[in-house]
Amino acid sequence: MKDVTQLTEGWNLRHGRELLPARVPGCVHTDLLAAEVIPDPFLGLNETEVAWVGRREWTYVTDVSHDSGHERTDLVLDGLDTAARITFGGREIGTTRNMHRTHRFDVTGTTGELEVRFASAYDEAEAVREVTGDRPNVYPEPFQYIRKMASGFGWDWGPTLVTAGIWRPVRLEHWSTARLASVRPLVTVGERTGGVEIRLRVERTDRGAGRDLLARATVAGQEAQVRFEGDEAVLRLTVERPRLWWPRGYGDQPLYDLDVTLLDADGELDTWHRRIGFRTVELDRTADERGSGFTLVVNGERVFARGVNWIPDDVFPSRVTPERYRARLGQAADANVDLVRVWGGGIYEDDAFYDVCDELGLMVWQDFLFACAAYPEEQPLRGEIEAEARDNVIRLMPHPSLVIWNGNNENLWGFRDWGWEPELAGDSWGEGYYLGLLPRLVAELDPTRHYTAGSPWSGSWDHHPNDPDHGTHHSWEVWNRQDYAEYRANVPRFVAEFGWQAPPTMATLRRALPDEEPAPDSPGMLHHQKAEEGNDKLNRGVARHFALPEGDFDRWHYLTQVVQARAVAAGIEHWRSHWPVCSGTVVWQLNDCWPVSSWAAIDGDGRSKPLHHELRRVYADRLLTLQPGEGAPVLALVNQSATEWRTAVTLRRLEAAGATLDRSVQEVAVPARSVLRLPVLPGLVPRAHTAEEFLVADADGLRALYFPVTDKDFSYVRPAFDIALEPVGGDGGKVDVVVNAHTLVRDLLLQADRLGPDARADRGLTTLLAGEQARIRLDGCDGVTEDDVRAALFCVGAK
């Protein structure tokens, strides 16, 4: 039977003449930080002080001795970042140049010092550029010339911290006769059965070359076996009436243990284990009078995808533990998300990420790792890219949560619109990967899943790559140049990226800027704002709806959070109300990789912004929304649940001071998985452009508001409310903040982190009418007083 020796202890990092303790998995930055050689690059302006780290060579060493008694010993490195030369026992055993691959070397009989020497990623990238020639990209860094996490070179939300190191586990595998080199389970579902076709490949030792080998597989109490003819074999199992795996909100997520054992006449040689799920996934791209769609169909059920984009959760990915994956993806599920897109400028995440998605019912859209650049198709990159794709398709395909492969992020769009074509002058730029190599590999290795060439992509060059009427669309014109109300100007078929920025929470800012009193334009705030003209766009977004506060950072911080939440909600509510024409929204972005002003709903310290709470509302199964219409608002009831929604909708036209001008109650029935759109009756419509009236809709505890003008122009009565604190019995550290409104109180926000770094509130922006009460559960701060809470409460007020 195969034996495994983990090589995680006893590593050192050479730093000049010193040997520093090193952690494996890890990276140079985290080791230097632990040894207090560098300051924390996440704090203040320290990022610039550690830029030298990415431009040096680094060497990891350890002593290895082993005597396994097996015929063969392999050194297996699950992730080297990135260009490395490996020596063992005084001899070179191999080189690597790809962060995203597993590498295996025969080290039978070798002991002694194991050394992994990393070249500077910049030097490696420049060497490749000399061979392939120059190509355009969106940032002044050479990330497209090296198979490495692109965003580590800096992005419009990320720092430039170019890493090196052994970022995934290292081990010795000792084996005899043969081992399982590749296991590919193809899972299908018929009318009453589930099928598992397992394609196997083995590697043999010299003495194992002529041996008879047998593979046995079990799943759901079913067993099958097959004898090898050569080095490949196929096993087939049938499961009667399997329970289907569903996205969250559509059903359960049953998972089945699939075990494969390799044997010869003497017994077991190797084993393989994964959990699988039975489900079908189709991608409906049917053309209609509006264009061509992009609708996921799971187990025959058409799905409006409620998605978020995922970036690496730390710029040093080796720090992201299974527990951290579970916490962050749990936050996504808590926001009623059902799809997570793994963006192409990051990494293929650890199996722990996909395991959690399997369990939570989070569909995974997986990008291949190309983003915002023209990529050379020549060697040495082409061979690395094919090997990388093969590695990761085979590794990830057992996961039922994985529903689609995507060729790249924005590169097809970039070729058409960003001036690349004349600059390239006929040179390769990646099209051969996205329209040739990658679809061929997916068809060969994972034919049960769909592949799309890019995001955005209209399905062919017959249409503009970012045409909203065809396929997937990225909506960035609004954030870059317009008011968020412009999200309502069109109805894309599938919105794969859109978003609005806001700073991180105050507790995160205080930790990240310890020596600074933050202001919108203070040095640390500007350094932790990586977007082009980011603060100008934040200020423009606020100024369109509110009086821009001068010299009041607390107010500015609150208003930027309000505008972020409102902007994203405006897009989602509009697009959801047009299902099935629009079949999904994927918010940019769920998470951050460090403390920064960004589009994230959860900041770099893992704290929820108001946007995270707003996503829970707008991504709920049932949504009530009032949308601008031709001459009158439209009431839309979105019912994504599995049952009919019968309810009474109460509509009220109110004065700013609170008096009711008109009222109606309407009984409605909304079929499952559908939308009902109703024009608001004339008597209920607030006068056009009035600053003194607004409309409220209520149904089943849900509420929608419609204001004819912006808050800056509305005639608010100065907000008045009382608060009281009620301890939660039997549960120390929790208290209910009870708010009683005497006037309209719009977008009330308790910023719990202002009360303590571990404090949390269970709700975000809340609007109350006069006479209404809200109860906010506060957790994680002891001894809080009413004065403390009042200092952490904000709302929209009079001019």
C-alpha positions, 0 to 999 in steps of 0.5 A: 500500500502507498505510504505518504510522508508529509514534508511540512516541518523543518524548513528554513528560508535563506535570507542573506547569510541567515537561515530563518524559520519557514512555514510550509505551506507559506510564502516569503512574505509571511516568513519574513513577517514572522521573523520581523524582517519586514513590517506588515504590508497591510498597514499604513504605507508599508506595501511600498517598503516591502516591494524589494521582496518580489524582486529577489531570489529566495531559497527554501531548504530542509533535510530529508531522510527516508527509507520506505522499503518501496520500489519508488519514491516521488517528491510531490509539490502541490504548489510552487510559486513560481519559477523554481529550481529543485535540488535534492541530495546535491543533484538537480531533480527538476525546474518549475514555472507554474504556480497553478500546477502540481509537480512530481519528481522521482527521487527514489533512493535520494536523501539529504538536503532538499533545496527549492530556489525561486527566481524573482517572478519579475526576472522570469516574466521578463525572460519570457517576454524576451522570447514571446514579444510584448503584449498589452495589458491593463496594468504596468506589470508583466503578469501575463508572461508567467503562470502566477496569480495575476492579482499579486502584481496589483489590481484596482483593489489589491496591493502589489505584493509579488510572492514566492514560496512553497504555497501548497503542501509537499510530500513524499509518496512511497509506492510499489508496482503501480499507483493511481495517476488519474481518476476522472468521474463523469457523473450523469443522471437519467430518468431513474438512475445515476451513472458514474463512469470512472476513467482511470490511468495508472503509473507503474514501476519497472517491476509492475509493468507486467502485473495484472491490476484490478480497480474496484469502485464503490458508491451508494452501496454499489460496487464495480470492478475492472481489470486493466489492459495496459495503463487505462481502464473504465469503471461504470456504476449505476445508482437507482433513484439517487437523491439529486444535488440542488443549488441552495434554495432549490433543494438539498445537497446530498453527497455520496462517497466515491471510493476507488481502490487499486489492487494486484494479486498481493492486495491494495496498492493505492486508494482515491476518495471524493464526494460526488453529487448527482445533478444535471446542468444545462446552459440555455443559449436559445436565441429569441426576439431579444437576442440570445440568452444565458440561463443555467438549468439545473435538474431541468429547473431554470435558475436566476443566478444570484451570484457574487464574484470571488477573488483570492481571500488573501494576497498571501493565499497560503494563509486561507485555511479551510475554516476561513473558506467556510466562514467566508462562503457561509457569509455568501450563503447568509446573503442568499447567494447561490453562485460564486464565480472564481475570477480569472486573475486569482487561483484555482482554489483549494479543494476545501473551497469547493467542498464547502460549496458542495455542502452549501449548494453554492454553484461554482463558475470557474474561470481559467486563469486569464484576466485583462491582458493579451496572453502569448500563445507561444512556448514556453507558456502554451505547454504550461497552460495546457498542463495547468488546465489538465491538472485542474479540470481533473482535480475539480471535476468531482465537485457537483457545485462546479457548473461551468468553465469559463475561458477568461476574464474580459480578454475577448472584450479587451481585444475588441475595445481596448486598442489591442488589435493594432498594437498586436499587429497580428501577434497571438493574444490568447484567442487560441486558448479561449476558442481552441485549446480550452474548449477542446480540453474540457470536451476531452476531460469533463464533457458533462459540463459546459464551457464558455469562451469568456466573460463577457462573451456574446457567444461568437464574433457575430456580436460585440463581446459585451453586447448586453443582448447576447450572453454575458455582460459586464456593466462598468460604465455606470460605476465609471461615469454614471449615476447608479439609476442608469442600471435601469437603462437596459436589461442584459441577458446575464450580468456577470460583473457590476458593482459600486465601491465603498471603504472598509468598515471603521474597525478595519480602517483603524487597524489598517491605519494605526497612525492616521486620523482617516480622511477621504484624502489622507495618505493611508486612505489614498494608498488603500484606494487602488481604483483609478480615480476611485475617490472621485467616483465615490464622491461623485456617487454621493454628490448625486444623492446627498450633500457631500459632507466637508470635513466630516469623515464619519458622515462621508464614510456612512454615505459611501456605504449607503450609496454602495448598498443602494447602487447594487440593490438598484441593479439587482432589483431592476434585473430580477424584475425582468426575469426570465429575460435577465437570468442572473446577476453576479455582483463584483465582488464578495470579498477582499484580499487586504484592507482596502476601499473596494467593491466588496461586500465583506471587507479585508478583515472579514467584516460585513459592509451594509452591502452584505446585509442588502444582498440578503434582502435583494437576493431573497427568494421573494422580493418586493420592488417599485421600479420607475416606469413610463408615467408611473412606477411599476410594482414587481413581485419576484417569486423565486421560491418553489411555491405560489406566492399569494399575498395582499400588497398594501400601497400608500402614498405618503407625505414627507411628514408622514400623513397618508394621501392615498392607500390601496390593498391588492390581492395578488398571486405570483406563480412559483419561479416567476415575476408579476409586474403591475402598474401603480394606479394613478391616485397612488403615484407621487406627483412627478419631481415632488420633494414632498411625497413618496410611495411605500409598498408592503407585503408579507413583511417585505417593503419597497420604497419609491422617492420621485427625487433624490435624498438631496432634494427631498423635504425630509423632516429632521429624523427623530427616534428613541432607542432602548437597550434590552439584554438578551436573557441567558446569552451574555454579550448580546443585546437588542437595540430597540429603535422607535421612530417618531418620523421617517427615518431612512437608512438607519445604520448601526455600525457595530464595529465602532463599538468594538472590533468584534461587535456585530449587528444582525441587520444593515440599512433600515428604513422606518416610518413614523410610529414603527419599531425596529429591533437590532441584535447586537453581539460581541460587545459587553458593557455598551451604553445607550450613548455608545450606541447613539454615537454608532447610529447614522441615518439620512437626515434633513439638508 
